[in-house]
Amino acid sequence: MRTLFVSKPCRIYARKGVVRVDAEDGERVDVSPALYDQLVVSTRAASISSAALILLAQQGVDVVLLGPRGLPAARLHPPVVNKTAETRLAQYAAALDGRGLEAAKAIVEAKVRNQATLLRYAAKSRREEWPAVEAERLSETADRVRASRPDPVELRKLEAAAARVYWQAVARLLPPELGFQGRDPAADDPLNMALNYGYAILYARCERALVLVGLDPYAGFMHALKSGRQALTFDFAEQFRQAAVDKPLIFSTPKLEVASGSLSRESRRAVAELVLAELSKPHAHGASKAPLDQIILRKATELASFLRGSSPVYVGFRVRFW
């Protein structure tokens, strides 16, 4: 997906059939659907006209407004979705008959195997043995996930055990001056904030994919339903975290600065550029390669097909880094 990421104070308006972004510093960009599929606005100092919103919707450009921590605060979807009623009825039924948990189990297994793959990549790129040893521990946990019953409590327990191994290893890989002691979404160190921001961008992409194939992003399978929580979006995104966010931030850590309790504007922009670049990169998918953005949409399509009963199994996304 081709994304225009706007982080500067600006005015967004329609002029002669074109949506234009005028930044306060004089920079000007036209949001043509021939160039961009998505407009992401990460500043609270932007004004956008209703004419621009209508034109973007007519052109099928996805508009996402991000809050200060990177979580989507609002979005405007393209007006066309696929098989919504049929797919959502099947999704809700799957929450009761166990098929939803089968899909969740496949996603958790893929996530843990992707964590192991990232540590093997670290072992190879840094010529150190210990990350490969930790990767084997994760592979053993993934094997236990595959052999387990599709039970949400057991899946969460295995997922948490893998997370402890993975994030302890990541902390060892990073320079001590970053102050990263492990994954904690509420922590105030720059890398945890950057991970939060990167994941939020990924969530926006995953939510869009789920909606476009007719799924309800709020109706997940592993956690109790909670008003306002996009449970399926968060669960579905787990299989893409290591490829889209973890690897670029761990191995190409940008300069990160914290201002007033959140990442500075330039830091947010740097994180967004890394994550958006990774989403545009080709990744292996079966016997071919495709941009990770396209793979996310394909996996959403496969999930919808599985829930409708058109496919016998759902297979999680497995990343390859070499």
N, C-alpha and C positions, 0 to 999 in steps of 0.2 A: 504494500500500500504506500502511495506517495503522500507524505504528510507535510503540511506547512505548520511549523511550531512557532507560535508567537509569544514572546516573553517580555516585549517592550511595551511601554505605554503607547497606545495607538487608537486610531479611529477606523472602524470597519464599516464600509457603506457600499451601496450599489450605484454604479454610474454607467449608463448606456449599455445595460445588459452584462456588466462585468462587476464582480465583487472586488473591491480594492482595500488594501490594508495600508494606511498611512501612519508611520511611526513618528513620534515626536522628534526624533533625531533626523528626520528627513528621508529615511528609507521608505521605499514604496514597493509593494508587491501586489500583483493581480492574481486572484485565486481562480484560475481557469480550471474547469474539470478536465481539460486536456493535460494539465500539469499536476493536479492534486486531487486525491480522493478524500482527504481528511484535513480539517482545520482544527488545530489544538491551541487553545488560548490559555496561557498559564499566568496571566497578570490580571490583577483586579483593576488596573488602570486602563482598561480597554472599553470603548463604547462600540456597540454594534447595532445597526439600524434594523428595523423589522423588514425593510425591503431587501436588505442583504440576507437575512435569515430565510425569507421566502425563496429568493433566487438560489441560494445554496441547496435548499431542500429540493427544488425543482431540478437542479443539476445532479442530485444524488451525492452531494458532498457531505460527509459526516462531520458534524461540528461538536467538539467536546470542550467544555469549560472546566479547568482544573482548579481545585482549592490550593491553599498554601502548602499542604503536605502531598500534593500530587493526586489526591483522590478526585475522580470525576464529580463535580458539583452539579452539572447539568449537561445534557446533550440533545442534539437534534438528529434523529435518525433519518436516513433516506426513507421515503414513504412506502417502499415495496418490501414485503417480507414473504417467506415461502411456506406454504402448507401450515399456517399458524394453528388453526383450530385442531386439525388432525394430529399434529405433532404434540401440541400441549396436552390434549386429552391422553395421548399415549404416555407422555412424560409423567402426568399425575398418577396414572395407573401403575407406572413402573415404580413409583415411590411406595406402593402398597404391595406389589407382587414380588419384589426382590430383584427385578432386573436393574433397577437404578443402582442398587448396591454392587451388582456385578460390574457395572461401568465404573463406579467409584473405586472399586478394588483394582481394576485395570489401570486407572489413573495413578493411584498411590504406588503401585508396583513400578510404573514407568518413571514416576518422580524419583523414587529411591535409586533405581538403576541409572538415571541421569545424574544424580548426585555422585554415584560411584564413577561414572564416566568422567565427570569433571575432575575428580581427584586423580584418576589415572592420567588424565591430560596434564595435571600439575606435576605428577611424578616424572612423566616423560619430558616435559618442557624444562623442568628445573633439575632434572637428573638426580632426584632424591627418591629413596626407596619407601620412606614412611607413608607418603600419601597413597601409594599403591596398597600398602597393608590396610590402611583405613578403608580404601575402596573395597577390599575383599570383605570386610565386616559389613559394609553396606549391601554388597551383593548377597550375602547370607540373609540379611534382613529382607531383601526383596524376594528371595526364595520363600521365606516364611510367609510373606504377604500372598504370594501366588498359591501356597498350600493352605492358607487360612480359609475359614468360613467367611462369607460376605456379611460380617457383623460390624456395625459402625464403631462399637467400643473397641473391639480388637484391632480394627484398621487404624483407629486414631492412636492406639497404644504403640503399634509397630511404627507408624509414621513419626511419632514423637521420639522413639528410640533412635531411628535413623537420623532425625534432625540433630540430636545431641552429638552424635558421631561426626556428622557432616560439618556443623558450624564450629565445633572445636577444632577440626582440621583446618577450616578456612581461617580461623583466628591465628593459627600457627603459620599460615602462608603469607599473612599480611604484615607489613612493617609495624613494629610496636607503637610508633608515634601516632598511628591512626586511632589508638585507644579502643580497638574493637575487641571485646571480650566474648562475643557470641551474639547470636541473633536475638534481638529484643526490639519489637516494633515501637516500644515506648521509650527506648534509650535515646540519649541526646548526643551520641557520638556521630560524626559526619557520615560514616559508612552506613550505619543503620538507617539514618535519614535518607541517604541516597538509595538504599535498597527499597525503602518505603515508596520513594518517588518513582523509581523504575518499575516496581510492581504495579503501581497505580496506572502507569501508561499501558502496561501489559493487560491489566484488568479492562481498561477501556476497549482495547482491541478484541479481547475475548468476549466481552459483553456484546459488542457489535456483531461478531460472528454468530453467537448464539441466537440473537434476535433475528438476524437475516435468515437463519434456517428454521425459524418458527418456534424456538425453545424459549421457556420462561427463565430468565437469568436469576430469579429469586427463589426458584423451587429446586433446591439441591437434594442430595440423598444421604450425606454423611452426618449432617448436623441438624438439630431441631430448627424448625422454621422460626424466623424472627423478623418482625416487621422492619422493612427498610434494608435488610441484609441480602446482598446478592449472592446467596449461598452457592448456586450452580456456577456463577462466574468465578468465584474464588476457588472452588473445587476443580473446575475445568482448567484454570490457569496453572495449577500446580505442575503439570507435565511440561510446561514451557518455561518455567522460571529460570532453570539453569542455563538454557540456551540464550534466552532473550535478555536476562538481567545479570545473573550471577557471574557468568564468565566475563562479559565486558567490564563489569565493575571490579572484579577481583584481579584480573590480569591487565587491565588498562586503567587503573584507578585515576580518575581525573583529580585536579586540584579542587578540594571541597572546603567551603567556608560556611560557617553558621552565623546567621544574623537574626537577632530577636527571636531566638528559639526555633528557627527553621533554616533550611538551606538558603543561601543567598540566590539572587536572581541568576547570576552567572553560573553558579554551581548547578542550579536546576536545569539551566540550558545545556550545560555540559553533560549531565546525566541523560537528559532527553536525547541529545545528539547520539550518544553511544547506543542507547536502547533502540532508537528509531533506525539507526544504521544496521544493527543486528537483525531487526525485524525485516529489513529489506534484503538481507543476505540469503543466498541459496543454501539450503540445508538438505541433507539426504532424507528422502521419504520413499520408502520402498526401494525400487530399482532406479528411481530418478531423483532429481534435485528440483527444489522450488523455493522461492522466498519464504521465510518463516511465516510471514503474514498470510500467504496463500495456504500454507500447511495448517495454520490455526483454523481457517475457514473450512478446509477439507475435513479436519478432525471434528469440527462442529457438525458438519454434514453427516459424517459417519456416526456420530453419537445420536443424532436425530433419527437416522435410518435404523440403528439398533433399537432405540426405544419404540419405534413404530413396528418393530418386528420384521423389517425388511432384511436385516443382517443378523446372523446368528450370534456374533460376538462383537465386542468393542475392544480394540487394541490401542493402548496408550501410545503416545508419541515417544520414540526412543531417539535421543540425540546422538550424533557422532561428531567428534571434534577433530578427527584426522582421517 
